[in-house]
Amino acid sequence: MLSEDKIIHYLKLFNGLTFDDLQKLFELASIKKLKAGDCYIDAGSTSRKLTYVKSGLIRAYSINRQGAEITVLLRWEDQFFSNFDTILWERPSQFTYEAFEDSVVLETDYREFMKVIDSDPKFAAAKTYFFNSTLAEALERIEGFVLLSPEERYLNLLTQKPGLAQRVSSKHLATLLGITPVSLSRIKKRITTRLSSKNS
């Protein structure tokens, strides 16, 4: 299911696990192919799927009172996501998760996955990494809105995933950053102007 490079990466990340250990986890997963625009998890769903993005891009969004879509999450290659509303708080999803482009994901039932993780102490590092990464990302997003300017948030996003601006429309990037498309356009113009000045 994963390339040799990815397997080597996860073996290094989860020190102490063997190839057979990883294989045991990935055997729980099934491959699902999504077309751009396909709904993966609908708002109101109580899905407990734990999903790994093998290729493509997944967007989670909500609808505000004015009927506009607000992008709240983007997931790209080698990232995990799940319906945390149901998994953590036992409530239906507040968001709709859709394939923003043709995507291939690996999905497994969260409860079955955790049973395997909890059954063997060797998987403790993987479990800790998963939860710490989720918490760190949530805190980083909160701190970004409190401490960083919109331009800094935009640049951070592009640092995390170079080329993302070419894959996602300004409208969706703007709502993810908590700004208007017009503001994002101004930010892009300022960045382009600075780069042009440096290169001249």
N, C-alpha and C positions, 0 to 999 in steps of 0.2 A: 504493500500500500504506500510506503514511503520510499524515497530514494535512499541510496547508500549514504549520501552526504547528510541527509536529515537524521538518519538512524545514528550516525556517528555523533552528530550534534547533541541529540538527546541522551546518549550514553555518557557524554562528557558532562552534560547539565545535571543529570541525576546520577551522580557518582555512586557506584555500588550496584547498579542494575546491570544485568547482562542482556544480550540480544534476546534470549528466550523470555526474559522478564518483560521487555518491551513488546515482544510478539504476543504475549499473553494479554496485554492491554489492548493492542490493536485488533486482536481477534474478536473483541467485543463489538467492534465498530463495523458499520456497513457503509458502502459508498453511495452517495446520492449526487446526481447531476442536476443542476438547476440552470434554467434559461434566464437571461436578463429579464427582470420584471416579475419572475415567479415569487409568490408569497411562500415563505418558509415557515414562519410562525406568525399566526394572526393575532391581533389584539383580542384579548379575552380568552386566549388559549391557556390551557394548563399543562402544556407540553413540558416534559422533563428531559429533553434531549440535551446532551453535552456535545458540542459540535466543534470540529477542527476544520479550518479552511485550508484545503490543499491547494486550490487555485481559485482566483476570482476575487470578488468583493461583495460583502454583505452589508446592507444598511438597515439600521433600526430607526423607526420614526414614530412620532405621535401626531395627532391632529389637534390643533389648538381651537379655541372657541370661534375663531374667524374662519375655520375650515382649511387653514394652511398646514402643510406638512412641516414638521420640525424634526430635523435629523438629530438624533441623540447619540448615535453610535455608528462607527464604521469598523468593520473587521476585514482584514486582508490576509494574504498568504501567511501560514504558520501561526495564526492566532486562534485562540479558543473563544467561544461565546456560548451562552445558554440563556434560558428564560429564568433569570434570577428572581423575578417576582414570585414564581411558583416554587422554585427550589429553596429559597431562603425564607420567604414570608407566606407561603401557602396561599397565594392569591393569583387570580388570572393576570396574564401579561398586560401591562399598560401600553406596550409597543407592538408594532408590526415589524417583522424582520423579513426583508426581501433580498433577492439576488439583484445587485445593482448592475452586474454584468454576468455573462456565462460563468458559472462557478462549479467546482467539484468540492464536496465536503465529505468528511467522515463523521458519522453520527452514532452515538450510543446512548442507552438509557442511563441517566445520571445515577440512579439508585444502584443499578447493576455494576456500574463502574466503581462506585464507592465501596461496594461489598468486596470487590477484588482488592482495591487499594487497602482497605482496612484489614484484610485477611492475612497480610504479610508485612512485617516490620520493614522489609526492604523498600517498600513503596512510600515510607513516611516522608522521605525527602521530596518525592514527586507531589505528594498531597500538600506539603508545606509550601512548595514553590507555587502551586496552582492558587492557593488561597492568598498567599502573600502578594502575588502578582495582581490578583483581582483587587485586593485592598489598596495596593500602591497606585494602581491606575485610577481608582476612584478618588483617592486623596490628591493625586496629581491634577486631575481634572478640576476639583474644587479649588485647589490652590491657584491653578491657572486663571480661573475667573476672578479670584480675589486679588492676586498679586501681579498678574501680567496684563499688559496692554493687549488689545485685539491683534495688533501686528506681531507681538511676541508669541501669542498663542498660534497664530498662523504659521510663523516660521518654525515653531516647535513641531507642529504637525508635519510640515514638509521634511523636517529633519528625521522624524520617526519613519516616514514613508516617502522617500523621494519619488517624484512623478505622480503623486496622488492628485495634484491639481489638474493633471491632464486626464485623469480617470473619472473625476467627480465634478459635476457642474458647480459653478460659483454659487448658485442658489442654495444647493445642499451644503456646501462647505460653509457658507455664511451662517446658516441656522445652527450648524454644529458648533461654530465659534461664538454664537450668541450675538451676531451683528447682522446688518442688512447687506444685501448684495451690492448696494451702492458703496457702503463703507469698505467692503472687501475689494471692490474695484479701485478705490482710492489707495488702499494699502498696497495692492499690486503695482500701481503706478509709481508710488513712492519708492518701492523696492527697485523697480526697473530703472528709475531715475538715478538712484544711488549707485547701482551697478554700472550704469553708463558713464557716470562721472568718474568712477574709479578706473575704468578701462580707457578713458580718453587721455 
